[in-house]
Amino acid sequence: MRIKKALKEMLAGLLLLVSGVGLIGLSGLTAAAAEDGVTRLIRSEYQSPIPGREKSTIWWHFARSTTASGDTQVLVTDRDLRAQTRAELYYDQENALLQVDCFRRRRGQEICDARIYDGSAPVIMSQSLIPGDWLNRQLPFVPREKVGKYLVKEQVGVTVFSSRLQVTEKDVELVEACNRAMINSDNQALVQKRRLRLVTVNKVMGAGEDEIVLMRQLWAVGDSFWLYEEKGGRRSWRCERK
């Protein structure tokens, strides 16, 4: 992994200092089935929290390469340079997302928010501009019938945060996916008559086991990347190259 012990210790103090000012944490995707240099294109719409304000759109590039150790690095950039945000995502040879380095410009300087994850559980970021909270499962995508329950750990510097997640899946017909705007002109050609599977990730709260929906992803069975994702005020579609 890119972050060595000394860098971790240096970042720990920085991350604790800036955590209170709302730096944007980002989350990651993998282009697992793509060859080095191949770029995936994602279109994201963001709903403003201010009533009546129009949605904003950002186009994201996810470019894959292989590190000297054989792991995967995905560079995430804003195609139109509107967000002034980029990320470096690191996956192991099983395509599990283990590390996210997020870079954002603030007061003329680029600040890094580095986070380390448990590759056995889904990666869900509490704050995210870039879409791509990752399920951390073997690809290509294969349906799972049982409900998945996870104790998720996220490391920021030397601090570890834990939460409980529940992951459920169900089949979705193409007509329903289109009616719910999960399939549109961006990604319709990518469906290729394959079985569609909707994955929902909930956060389990308190002793009452109450659940809050954190994210939904629509997958085509046998694929290596989702077709659609929704989370909070953001909706994203995987696109054909434009």
N, C-alpha and C positions, 0 to 999 in steps of 0.2 A: 504494500500500500504506500501511497505517496507521502502521507504524513508520518514523520518520524517522531520519536519520543520528545526530542527538544522542541519541535514545532508544536506538538500537542500542548506542552506546558506553556509555551508562549501564547497560544491561541486561547487557552483556558481563561487567562486574565482578561484578554480582549473581549471574549464572548460574554463573560459575566458583566463587563462594563457596558457593553452595547445592548444587552438583552432588554433593558428597560426602555430603549428608545425606538423599539418596534422595527428593527431591521427585518427585511423580508426573508423568511426561510424558503427554500425551494425544494422540490422533490424531483425524483428521477425516473427515467424510462430507460429501457435497453433496446437496441436494435439488434437483437440476438441472432436473427436469421440473416441479417444483411452482411455483406462483405465490408472490409475496411474502406472508409471513404464514402460509403453510401449514406445519404442524408434522408431522414424522414421529415415530413412537413406536417405541422399541427396548427390548426386554426382555433384560437380560443376567443370566446366572447365573455366579457365581464360586465355584470350588471352593477351599475352604480348604486350605492346605498342611499343616494339622494333621490327621492321620488321625482319622476318626470324626466330625469336626465337620460340621454340615450346611452345604449350599450357601446362599449369600446371593444376593438378587435386587435389582437396581436397574433402575428404569424411566427411560429417557433421552428427553428431548425434543430434536429437532433442528429449529430454526426458521430459515427462510431469509428474507433480505432483500437488497436491491440497494443498493450504495454509490453515492455521488454520481458516482464514476468509471465506473460501469457494471459493476464487479466484483460478486461474490457474497460475502455474509457469512452464516455459519451460526452461530447461538448455541446452545450445547449446555448444557442444565441438567438437574439431577437432579429428577425430578418430585416425589419425596417428601422432598427436602432431607436425605437421609441421608449423602451423600458429601461435602458441603461443598466441592464441586468444580464448576467450570464452565469452558467454553472458548469462544473466538471463533476461527472457522475462516475463512480467506480464500482464495477461488478466483478465477482469472482468467475471462475471457469464454469460454474453451474448457473450463471446469469442471475445470481442473487445480488441485489443492491446492498452494498456494505458501507459506502461513504459518499457524501455529497459535499462539495465545496461550492458555496454560493458567493458570487461577487456582485457588489452593488456600489455605484458611485454615490458618495455623500460628501458634500462640501468640497468637491474637486478631487477627492481621494477615493480609491477603490478599496472597499472593506470586504474581508472574507469572513463568511459564516460557515464554519466547518462542523459537520455532524457525522457521527458513526452509528451504524445500525446493526441489529441482529439479523443475519441473513435467513433465519428460519421463520420469520414473521413478516407480515406486510409492512411496508413503509408508508406511514401516513403523517404528513407534515401539518402542523397547526396553522401555519401561514404559508401561502404559496401563490406566486404569480405563474410560474411555469407549471403546466399540467403534467401529471405522470406519477402520482402516488402508485407505488409498484407493489404487486401482489407477492413477489418473491416466491415463485413456484416454477417447477420445471416447464420448459417450453419445448415444442409447440403446445398451445393451450389444449388441455384435456378436461372435460367436465368432471366435477366432484359432486357426489350426491349428499355426502354428510356435511353437517354444519361444522365449520372450522372455528375453533376458539383459541385465542392467542393472548399471552401476556407479552406485550410489546415493550421493548426497552430501546430508548434513544439516548445516545451519549453526546453531550455538548461540553467540550473540554473534558474536565474530570468529573462532571456531574451526570448522573444517569436518571432519566425520567421513565416511569412505567405507567402503562394503561392497559385495559382489557378490551380486546376487539372480538367481534363475532362476524364471520364471513359466510354468507349464504349465496346460493346460485339457483337459477331457474331458466328453462328454455323460453325464448321469446320468438314469436312469429315475425317474419319480415314486415307484414302489414302493421302490426302493433308498433314495431320499432320505427317505422316511417311516420305513423300517426303521432308518436311521441317526439318526433324530430331528432331521434338518435341516428337515423339514416337519412341522408339528404344528398344533394349533388356533390358534396365534398367526398363522400366515402362510399357511395352506392356501388361503384364499379369494383370496390374491394371485397364486397360480400361474396360474389362468385357462387351463389346458391348453396352456401355452407350453412350448417346449423348455427344458430345464434344463441348465445348464453349471456344472461345479465347477472353480474356479480355485484352484490351489495355488501358494503363494509359498515358495520354499526359499532359504536362505542358503548360499552356496558357501564352503566352508572350506578354506584351505590349498592346497598344491601338488597334493594327492591328489584335489582336486575333490570332497571329501565334502560332502553336503548335509544340512541340518537344516531340517525343516518349521517355518516361522514362522507361517503363517496359511492358512486355507482360507475361501473365500467361495462360496456358492451363488447363482447368478444365473438369472433368467428372461430369455431372449433378448428384446431389445427394451425392456428395463426401464431405469430410471435409478437404481436403488438395489438393493443385494443383498437376498436373502430371508433368508440365514443366514450367520453368520460364527463361526469358532472360532479361538482363539489362546491357547496356554498353558492356563491353568486357567479360561478364560472362554469361554462359549458365548452367542451373541446371536441373537435372532430379530426381524425386522421385523414389526410388528404392525399390524392394523387399529386405527383410532382407538378408544379406550375411554374 
